[in-house]
Amino acid sequence: MELHKNSAISCSSAAENYLINKMNEIRIFSPATVANVSCGFDVMGFCLDNVGDEMVIRKIDKKGIYISHIEGFDLPLEVKLNVAGVSALAMYDTLNVDFGFEIEIYKNIKPGSGIGSSAASAVGSVFGMNELIGRPFNKTQLTEFAIKGEAIASKCEHADNLAPALFGGFTLVKSVSPLEVLEIPTPKDLFATIIHPQIEIKTSESRGALPKQVDLSDAITQWANLGSFVHALHTSNYELIKRSLKDIIIEPHRSKLIPLFAEVKSATLDVGALGCGISGSGPSIFALSKGLDTANNVKKTMENVYSDLVIDYDIHVSKINTEGVKIIT
């Protein structure tokens, strides 16, 4: 009986792979992400649910990688200058195929917004290609390809946005070389509120504002916060999440670049947010809350703070996306 059950699973998997290999085109949703998450600079991130890019990936008879269409923002069609193209090339160079891939990008995440715009592009292209050829690569391998594209935007190889976009939920990048990504559980009542002031802060420029050295005492505090935050996620301990979402190393420097950051942080904590910090390199600001009602109250509070400021903004309330990048119809 057990043998018959395993055979059925094997046949089902074979049929699925056959259908995948017969596909010539798919449309995907590549989600926005929040990196650093206050205490986890360059290693921690989580995935958003209702904010992201759409991409169409198709097989074509001509060998190579081609970007045929981009909507939303003025980004280069030249493959070697586009993060989606560079990550796709990194993967394509490992393949021995007699066909190529064409990419269309429908960009909904503004470049320089601090919610993983470049990561979404880099992840989307390799995920889509992998689906069309029968999923020969696992998520870690896809992340390694995507890192090559992400480096075009940030001027260094890091995966704190890429990993949650591919794996979903919360992730911790234990190491980049060799790449090791740890999946962290997501408490079921955790929600994110994100406000994106319509200004641009480039990751490479934001990194330039950071100190080259930090005090050992500050580093110890930061390590303790990150360790306790990971433990809090594993145990769904919301009070510990609140006590752990503190950044004493990066935030004091980058927050100076973001209008009304201190006011937003103070006001959101007053209405019950568990924590509030800079999303990635900014200018977006994220807050985590227990429950949708609190997350919506945080949204109203953020809007009130920005109401008198002559800067447009986008704002979103999102559950944590535990699936990551996905095929859509």
C-alpha positions in Angstrom: 0.0 0.0 0.0 2.8 2.4 0.9 4.6 1.5 -2.4 1.4 2.4 -4.4 1.1 5.7 -2.6 4.7 6.7 -3.3 4.2 5.7 -7.0 1.2 7.9 -7.3 3.1 10.8 -5.9 6.0 10.1 -8.3 3.6 10.0 -11.3 1.9 13.2 -10.2 5.3 14.9 -9.9 6.3 13.6 -13.3 3.0 14.9 -14.9 3.6 18.3 -13.3 7.1 18.5 -14.6 5.9 17.5 -18.1 3.3 20.4 -18.0 5.9 22.8 -16.9 8.3 21.8 -19.6 5.5 22.3 -22.2 4.9 25.9 -21.0 6.4 28.7 -23.1 5.3 31.7 -21.1 4.3 32.6 -17.6 3.3 35.7 -15.7 4.6 36.1 -12.1 4.2 38.3 -9.1 7.5 39.3 -7.6 6.9 40.8 -4.1 8.4 43.8 -2.3 10.4 43.1 0.8 11.6 44.8 4.0 15.3 44.3 4.7 17.3 44.8 7.9 14.1 44.8 10.1 15.8 47.3 12.5 18.3 45.0 14.3 19.2 42.7 11.4 21.3 44.9 9.1 22.2 43.1 5.9 21.0 39.7 7.2 17.3 39.9 8.0 14.2 40.5 5.9 10.5 39.7 5.4 8.2 39.5 2.4 5.2 41.7 1.7 1.9 40.4 0.4 0.1 43.1 -1.7 3.0 45.1 -3.1 5.2 43.9 -6.0 6.1 43.8 -9.6 4.6 41.6 -12.4 6.8 40.0 -15.0 6.3 37.9 -18.0 9.0 35.4 -18.9 8.8 33.4 -22.2 10.9 31.0 -24.1 12.0 32.1 -27.5 13.8 30.3 -30.4 16.7 32.7 -30.4 19.4 32.0 -27.9 20.2 34.5 -25.1 18.4 36.8 -22.7 16.3 39.8 -24.0 14.3 42.4 -22.2 11.5 43.5 -24.6 9.3 45.7 -22.6 9.3 47.8 -19.3 6.4 49.7 -17.9 6.2 51.9 -14.8 9.7 53.4 -14.5 12.4 54.4 -16.9 14.8 51.4 -16.6 17.3 50.2 -19.2 16.3 47.5 -21.7 20.0 46.6 -22.2 20.3 43.3 -20.4 23.7 43.9 -18.9 22.5 47.2 -17.3 19.3 45.8 -15.9 19.2 43.8 -12.6 16.7 41.4 -14.0 18.9 40.9 -17.1 22.1 40.4 -15.1 20.6 37.8 -12.8 19.0 36.0 -15.8 22.4 36.0 -17.6 24.0 34.5 -14.5 21.6 31.6 -14.6 21.5 31.3 -18.4 25.3 30.9 -18.5 25.0 27.7 -16.5 22.4 26.2 -18.9 23.1 24.2 -22.1 20.0 25.0 -24.1 19.2 25.9 -27.7 16.6 28.5 -26.9 16.5 31.8 -25.0 14.3 33.9 -22.8 12.4 37.1 -23.3 11.5 39.3 -20.2 8.7 41.9 -19.8 8.7 43.9 -16.6 5.7 45.7 -15.2 7.4 47.8 -12.5 5.2 48.7 -9.5 7.9 49.1 -6.9 9.7 52.4 -7.3 13.5 52.1 -7.6 15.1 53.6 -4.6 12.0 53.2 -2.4 13.7 50.9 0.2 11.3 48.0 -0.3 13.3 45.8 -2.5 12.7 47.1 -6.0 15.9 45.8 -7.5 15.5 42.5 -5.6 12.0 41.9 -7.1 13.4 42.3 -10.6 16.4 40.1 -9.9 14.3 37.4 -8.3 11.5 37.5 -10.9 13.6 36.7 -13.9 15.4 33.7 -12.5 12.2 32.3 -10.8 10.3 32.5 -14.1 13.1 30.9 -16.1 13.4 28.1 -13.6 9.7 27.4 -13.8 9.8 27.2 -17.6 12.6 24.6 -17.6 11.2 22.3 -15.0 12.6 23.8 -11.8 16.2 22.3 -11.9 17.4 24.9 -9.3 16.4 25.2 -5.7 15.7 28.5 -3.9 19.2 28.9 -2.6 20.6 28.4 -6.1 18.2 31.0 -7.5 19.2 33.4 -4.8 22.9 33.0 -5.8 22.0 34.0 -9.4 19.8 36.9 -8.3 22.7 38.3 -6.1 24.5 39.1 -9.3 21.7 41.3 -10.5 21.2 42.9 -7.1 24.8 43.9 -7.0 24.3 46.2 -10.0 21.9 48.3 -7.9 23.6 48.2 -4.5 27.3 47.9 -5.5 27.8 44.9 -3.3 26.5 41.3 -3.1 23.9 40.8 -0.3 20.7 38.8 -0.1 18.6 40.3 2.7 15.9 41.4 0.2 16.4 38.6 -2.3 15.9 35.8 0.3 12.5 36.7 1.6 11.3 37.4 -2.0 12.2 33.8 -3.0 11.6 31.9 0.3 8.7 34.0 1.6 8.1 35.0 5.3 11.1 36.0 7.4 14.6 35.0 6.4 18.0 35.2 7.9 21.0 35.2 5.6 23.6 33.4 7.7 26.3 33.6 5.1 26.7 35.0 1.5 29.8 33.0 0.7 28.8 30.2 0.8 25.2 31.2 0.6 23.1 30.0 3.5 19.5 31.2 4.1 17.5 30.3 7.2 13.7 30.4 7.1 12.2 31.9 10.3 8.6 31.2 11.4 6.1 34.0 11.0 3.6 34.7 13.9 0.1 34.5 12.5 -1.1 37.8 13.9 1.8 39.9 12.6 1.1 42.7 10.1 3.3 45.3 8.5 2.5 48.9 7.7 4.8 50.6 5.2 4.9 54.3 4.2 7.0 55.3 1.2 7.7 59.0 1.0 8.1 59.9 -2.7 11.8 60.7 -2.6 14.7 58.5 -3.7 17.6 57.3 -1.6 20.0 55.0 -3.5 21.3 52.0 -1.6 24.9 52.8 -2.6 24.5 56.4 -1.3 22.9 55.3 1.9 25.7 52.9 2.6 28.1 55.8 2.3 26.5 57.5 5.4 27.4 54.6 7.6 30.3 54.5 10.0 33.3 52.2 9.3 33.6 51.2 12.9 31.2 50.8 15.8 31.7 50.6 19.6 31.9 47.0 20.9 29.1 47.8 23.5 26.8 48.9 20.7 27.6 45.8 18.6 26.8 43.5 21.6 23.5 45.3 22.2 22.6 44.8 18.5 23.5 41.1 18.5 21.3 40.6 21.5 18.4 42.4 19.9 18.7 40.3 16.7 19.0 37.0 18.6 16.0 37.8 20.8 14.0 38.9 17.8 14.6 35.6 16.0 13.6 33.8 19.2 10.5 35.9 19.5 9.5 35.0 15.9 9.9 31.3 16.7 7.8 31.5 19.8 5.3 34.1 18.7 6.3 36.3 21.6 4.9 39.7 20.7 6.2 41.4 23.8 9.7 40.2 23.0 9.4 41.3 19.4 8.6 44.8 20.8 11.7 44.8 23.0 13.9 43.5 20.3 13.1 45.8 17.3 15.7 48.3 18.1 18.6 49.5 16.0 21.3 51.5 17.6 24.0 51.2 14.9 22.4 52.0 11.5 19.2 53.9 12.2 20.8 56.9 13.9 22.7 57.7 10.6 20.2 56.8 7.9 17.2 58.3 9.7 18.6 61.8 9.1 17.9 61.3 5.3 14.2 60.5 5.9 11.7 63.4 6.5 9.9 63.1 9.8 11.3 59.7 10.6 11.5 60.4 14.4 8.0 61.8 14.4 6.6 58.7 12.6 8.4 56.3 14.9 7.3 58.0 18.1 3.6 58.3 16.9 3.3 54.7 15.7 4.7 53.3 18.9 2.2 55.5 20.9 -0.7 53.8 19.1 0.5 50.2 19.7 3.1 49.3 17.0 5.5 46.7 18.2 8.4 48.4 16.5 9.1 50.9 13.7 12.2 51.3 11.6 13.8 52.0 8.3 12.9 49.6 5.5 16.1 48.7 3.8 18.2 51.8 3.1 15.1 54.0 3.1 13.2 56.2 2.6 10.4 53.8 3.3 9.5 53.3 7.0 8.0 50.1 8.3 6.1 49.2 11.5 5.1 45.8 12.7 1.9 45.3 14.7 0.0 42.5 16.4 -3.4 42.4 14.6 -4.9 44.0 11.5 -6.7 46.7 13.6 -3.5 48.0 15.1 -1.8 47.9 11.7 -4.6 50.1 10.3 -4.4 52.5 13.2 -0.7 52.8 12.6 -1.5 53.6 8.9 -3.8 56.4 10.0 -1.1 57.7 12.4 1.6 57.7 9.6 -0.8 59.6 7.4 -1.5 62.2 10.1 2.2 62.8 10.6 2.8 63.3 6.9 -0.4 65.3 6.3 1.3 68.7 6.5 4.4 67.7 4.6 4.6 68.7 0.9 5.8 65.3 -0.1 3.6 62.7 -1.8 3.7 59.2 -0.3 2.3 55.7 -0.7 1.2 53.6 2.2 0.3 49.9 2.6 -0.9 47.5 5.2 0.2 44.0 4.5 0.2 40.6 6.1 3.5 38.8 6.0 3.7 36.9 2.7 4.9 33.4 3.5 4.9 32.2 -0.1 7.2 34.7 -1.8 7.4 35.0 -5.6 4.6 33.1 -7.4 3.0 32.4 -10.7 -0.2 34.4 -11.4 -2.9 34.0 -14.1 
